[in-house]
Amino acid sequence: MSVVDVVVVGAGFAGLGMAGALRRAGRDDVVVIERAGDVGGTWRDNTYPGVACDVPAHLYSYAAHPHAGWSQTFAQGHEIQQYLRDVAAGVSDRLRLHTPLVGAEWDADASLWRIDTGAEVLRARSLVLACGRLTEPHVPAIVGLESFPGPLFHSARWDHDVDLAGARVAVVGTGASAVQLVPELAQRAAHVTLFQRTAAWIVPRGGGEIPPAERDRLARNPGALARLRAELYAEGEARFASRSGDAAASAAARDAALAHLHAQVADPDLRAALTPDYAFGCKRVLLSDTFYPAVASDRVTLEPSALDRVDGSTLTAASGQQHEADVLVLATGFASTQQPYADLVRGEDGTLADHWSEGMTSFGSTVVAGFPNFFVLNGPNASLGHNSAVLMIEEQAAYVVRALAERDRRPDRVLRVRPEAEAAYTDEIAAAAASTPWMTGGCRNWYVDERSGRLTLLWPGTVQAFHERLTGTDGSEFEPAHTPVRG
């Protein structure tokens, strides 16, 4: 059985970005495995009405694959999916679809990873997990949920066969998916009931269609496209202050969000129900110009409490109010802090789930102690609340390329993260996060692991700071090389 240099798991933004970075570095001995029949990750899986990105499209794309043809400032899901298909064409000879990760185990004797796909076992010198953090839908434990007689599905597993015309649709959740989904449902369904456990901070979205003439101008002028990307990057970095708790910036952003609410919702009682009671930035800040008008219309009923129990078609809220529904949609997010792939990966001393039993930890948000020649993208402390996640993926992929060069310089070709380096990085994250709204803002968010109370999803700094942190490493995060004993 031949040995592959690098196996990458996942063909979404992270996996394709990693494969491209490896190829540009002259590393072609790569296999990308993807459990689904198409690339795209979250943009393949999420097809609900209104699905779009809340990062400007020209920045929510790879630096190595700029795209002038985006039709809207904030690209719709199908357009992002097509972009990723186009990018994947450049690594199609390395891509294996319908190939899931069933299990992966470090073989200490051979200094290799054994990756079980169900159909075969791949052997690789290094393993990169690029599985995404928003892959497995979270279904809340609601009493009687199974008794609901009509169509019931998660927003990330949209059932397009369900006819919503004339239906009473209930939506559970008011996060990023719901604010896109509810205005669309309000136009299609007979009525929408929206269960809101916690109100969200929502700011104007703006943007709109990009005229064909502007697209043509950007296509003819790569310098103009690069300048636009740089401007969008700078705008994103500037948002970090308001998201992370800077007093003046947070106050200004909070005032803008409240002005947006007041401008779009006339009913003072409804405004009060839609006003968050926690610090700006504590939860993900949402962008929408259509959510408030939809909720304020007679097509939507806001239930300002969580769905408590289900008795057939009768939905009872925590407030005691009862609502009837024909279709139930769970816009309830994902298993983000406890990654579903963690049980499948076994290192030197146990599984990744064991290692992360009190929350995800790493060094550089990319390498993990006890897991040699192993890298994880979009994992611990690699998310952002203010700028494009693709920028973080690119920084991580560049770090992996540099680490592989370090691996190849070693006699044993093995990189082992020093536990002390991981612990120090974890403490560094905790110290940077301690005074931020994510930790002190008075809300529950998916950035913080409920088991340890640590910030485990977000990077508590700017993209530039992450770049400097990773490019500033010198290899000392790894244990000294071991010289193989020769007989």
N, C-alpha and C positions, 0 to 999 in steps of 0.2 A: 504494500500500500504506500503510495507516494505521500510526501509531506508537503503541505501548502505553507507558505511563509506566513500569511495573514488570512484569517477568516473573519469576515465582518458579518454581524447578525443584524438584519434589518435593512430595508431599502426605502426608507423615508428620507427626509432632509439630512439626518445625521449620517446614515449609512452611505448614501450616494455621495455626500460631501467628503466622507472619509475615503471612499474608493477613488474619487477624483484626485484628492490630495496625494494618495499613494502613487497613483499613476503619474502624476506630474513630477513626483520625486524619483521616478524611474523604477518604482516597485510594481511589477506586473504580476508577481506570483501571489495573486489575491483571489479569493472566492467570496462573493457576497451572497448570503442565503436569505431568503424572504419567504415567510410562511404563506403569504397570500399569492394570488395569481397575477398581481400587478404591483407596481411600485407606488409610492406616494404616502404611505403611512397614514397619518391622521387625515390627510386630504383625500385619501382613497376611502377611508372608513366613514368620515362625516359627510353625509350628503343631504342633511336636513334642509328644508326650505330656508333660504337666506344665508346659508353658510358662507362666510368670507373671513379674511384675515383682518385683524385690527392693527396691523403694522403696514405702513405704505409699501406697496408691491415692489417698488424699485430698490427698497432696502431689504425686503423679505425675499431675497434671492442671493445666489452665490456671487462673490466678487469675481470669480473666474468665469461665471456664466451670466454676464449682465443681459438684461432683456428689455428692449425698448418698446416692445409691443403690448405691454399691459393695457387693457382696455379701461381700467378704472384705477383710481388712486389706491383703493383697498380692494385687492383682487378677490373675486369669488372663488369658491373652493374648486370648481371644475377647471378654472383657468390655471390655478396653482398645480393641480394634478397633471395637467397637460405639460406645464413647464417641467415638472419632475420627470415625466416620461421622455421629454426631449433631452434632458440632461442624462438620463439613464442610458440613452442610446450610445453615449461615449464609453460606457463600461459594460455594454450588453454581453460581451464575451466573457465577463467575469461573474455574471448574475445568474443565480439559480432560483427560479420562482417555485412555488408549491413545495418549499423546502423548510420545514419548521425546525427550530431548536427544541429538541426533546430533552437534551441534557448535555452538559459539558463538564469534563473532569480533567484536572491537571495530573499528568503522569510524571511523577517526580523522577523515576528511573530513566525515562526517555527525554525528559525536559520538553515535553510536548503537551498540547491540549488535545484531548479526544472529544470531538463534537458529534453527538448522536443526532441524526436528523430523522430517525425512524426507518429510513430506507438504507442508510449507510452511516458509517462512522468516518468522519474526516479527521485527519491529524494535522495540527497546525503548530507552528512555532509560537505564534501570538494570536490572541483572540480579542476582538473588539466588539463590545456590545453596543449597538446603536438602535436599541429597541424602542426608544421613545419613552416619555414619561406619562403620556395621556393615551394609553392603548387599551386598557381594560376598564370598561364602564363600571362605575360604582352604582350598585342597586341598594338603596337604603332598606333597612329592616323595618317594614311597615306592616303592622298587624292586618291580616286579611288581604294582603296584596294579591295573593293567588286566587281570590274569589272574584276578582274583577272579570266580568263576562265579555267585555269588548276587546278590541285591539289594545295591546299594552306593549310599549317598547321604549328603549332608551334613545335619546336624541342621536347618539353615535351609531345606532343600528336602525336607522330610519326605514320604516316599512312603506315603500312607495306604492304598494298595492292597496293600501287603505284609502278609501274615498272620504275626504274630510268635508265635502260639500253637505251642508245640512246637519253636520254632527256637532254635538257638544263636546268640546275638547278640553281636558284638564292638563295643565302643564305644572310639573313640580320642579321648582328651582328658578332662581333669578340671576344666574351667573352669565358668563360670556355667551354660551350657546342660546340661552333663553332670550336674551335681549335682541338677538338676531331673529330668532324663531317666532316669537310672539307676534310681532307686526305682520309677518307673513300669514300666520294662522288666522289672525283677526280678519284678513281679507278673504279667507277661504272657508272657514268654519261658520256654523250658525252662531256659536258663542264660544268664548275661551274663558276658562277659570284658571287663574294663575295663583299657585300656592307659593308665598314668599316667606321663607324662614327668616331671612335677613335682607334688608334693603342694601342696594349697591350704590357706590358713588359712580355717577355717570356723567361724562363730559361730552361736549359736542364732537361729532365725528368729522363733519365737513367732507372735503374731497368730492368725488363724483366721477363722471365719465371723462376720460382723457381723449380729447379730440384727435381724429386720425392725423391731422396736420402736425400736431405735437408729437405723436408717435413717430411719424416720418422724420421729423426734425431730429429726434433723439437717435433714430436708427442711422441717420446720415452723419451724425456728429458724436462719436464716442466720447469726446471730451465733455460735451454737454451732459451726457448721461452720467459720467463719472462725477461731475460737479453736483448734479442733482442728488446722487447717492451720498456724497459727502455732506451736503446740506441736511438731508434727512437724518444722517448719522448724528450730526451735531445737535439737531433738534431733539433727537431721542436721548442723547447724553444729558442735555439740559433738563429733561424731565426727571432725572434721578433725584434731584433735590426735593421736589414735591412729593415723590413717592417714598423717600427714605426719612422724612421727618424734619427737614430744614424748616424752621418756624415760618419765615416769611414766604417761602415758596409754597409750603403746604397751605397756609392761610389763603394765599391768592388762588390756588387751585380749588380749594374748598369753596371759596366764594364764587368762582366760575361755575362749579358744579351746581351749587344752590341756585344761582341765577338761571342756569339752564333748566332746572326743575321748575322754578317759578314761572319762567316764560312759557313752558309747555303744559303745565297742569294748573288749571284755575281753581279747582276744588281744594279748599284749605285742608280738609280732612284727608283727602287722598294724598296731597302733598306731604302731610305729616307722616302718613304710613310709608311713603316712599323715601323719607329722609333717614339716612343712616345715623346710628347712635354711637359710632366709633370713629376713630381717627382716619382722616383721608390717607389712603395708601395701605391701610392695615390689610384689607382684602384687595384683590385685583381690581384696578380701576377700569371701568368699561367705557366704550365709545358707542354712542348711538344718537341719532337725530329722530328716530322713528318709534322707539320703545315707549317713551312717555306719552306721546299722542295716542298710541294704540291703547295703552292702559287707561287713559282718560276717556276713551270712546265708550259708547254703549255696547260695543262688541266684546269687551273684556271686563271681567269681574276680578278685582284684586282681593285675594284672601290673604290678609297680612299675618299669617301664621303657617306653620308647617302642616303637611298632611300627616294626620295622626293614625287613622285607620281606614280600612276599606271594607265595606259590607256590600258586595255585589257592585251595583252601579252607583251606590251612595258613598261619597267621600266625606269623611269627617275630619275637620281641621282641629288643630290643637286648641283653637278658640272655642270649639264646640259647634261652630257653624257647619251645616251640611250642604253639600253640593252634588248635583247629579251630573254624570258624564257618560258619554258613549265611547270615547277614546281617551286613553291615559298615556301621557308622554313624560318620561323621567329625564329631565335635564339636570341630572344630579352629579355630574362630574365623573371623575375617574379615580382609580386606585393610584394615587400619585406618590405618597410617602412610602408605601410598601410595594415596591416594584414586583410585578408578577413573575419576572424572569429570575428573581433572586433565589428561589428554591431550586432552580435547574442547574445552577453553576456551583461546582465543588472545587475548592482550592486545596491548599496544603493542610488546613486544619478544620475543614467543615464547609458548609455552604455559604453563599453570599448572604442568604437570609439569616443564617446564624450570626455572621459577622455584623449584620445590620439590625440585629434584634432590638436595639434601642435607638434606631434611626441610622440613616445612611451616613457613612464617613468615607473619606478618601484623602489623597494628597492631590492638590491641583485640580480637584473636582473630576479627576480622570483616572488615577491609578489607586489601587487598593492593597493594603498590607495583607499578606497571606495568599495573594493571587498573582503568581509570577507571570510576566509577559501578558498581562491582562489590562485592558483599557475599557472604560465605560464613558460613552458620550451621552449628554442630556441626562445625566444622573445626579449625584449629590452636588448641591449648590452650583448648578450650571444653568438655572433658569433666570429669567429677567422679568422685572415688572415695569420697565421703562423703555426698552429698546428691542431691536430685533434678535430673536433667539438664534437666527442663522449666524450672526456674528460670533456668538459663543461657540457654536459648532465648529466654525472655521478656526478659531483659536485652539480648540481642543485637538482638532485634526492635525494642525501644525505641530502641536506638542507631541502627538503620537509619532509623527514622522521623525522628529528629532530624537525621541526616546528609542525608536527602532534603530537609528544610527548608533546610538550609545550601546544598545544590545549587541549589535554586530561587531563592535570594537572589543567586546568582552570574550575571554577565552571560552567561557561556558555558555555564552549567548543567552543568559538569563538575567532578567531584571526583577529584583525583589524589593518592594517598598519597605523602607524601615518603619516599623510601628511608631517610633518616636516622631518621625516626620509626619505621619498621618495624624497623630495626636496633636502635634503642634499646629497643623493646618486647621484641624477641627476647633481648637481653642482660638485660633486667629479669626475664624468665621464667627464664633460665638461672641467674641469681644466686639467685632465690627457690627454685629446685629443687635447687641444688647439694648441700645437706646432707640432703636428704630420702631416705627409703628407696627411692623410685622410681629414684634415681640411685646410691645407695650400699648398697642392701640385699642385694646378692648374688644377684639373680635376673634372668632375662630376662622382660620384660613388654611388652605391646603399647602402653604409654604412650610408650616411647622409640624414636626412629627409629634403626634399625640402621646407617644410612649415615653419620650424623653423631654419634650418641650423645647427641643432644639430646632433652629432654622435649618432645614435639610434640603430644601428645594432651590431657594433663591441664592444667587450670588449677591452679597450685600455691598456692592460697589458698582462702579461704571464698567463699561466694556473696556475702556482704556486701562483701567486698573487691573482687570483680568488679564489683558494682553501683557502688561508689565510684569504681573505675578508669574505668568507661565514662561515668558521669554527670559525672566530673570533666574530661572532655575539652572543649576549647574551639574545636575546628576547626583548631588549629595542626598537626594531623597531616596536613592537606592542603596542597598547594601553593597559593600565592596565585592568585586567580582571574585568568583571562586575558580581556581585553576583546576581543570579536570585531572583526576588521577589516572595515569596511563600504566597499564600492566606491562 
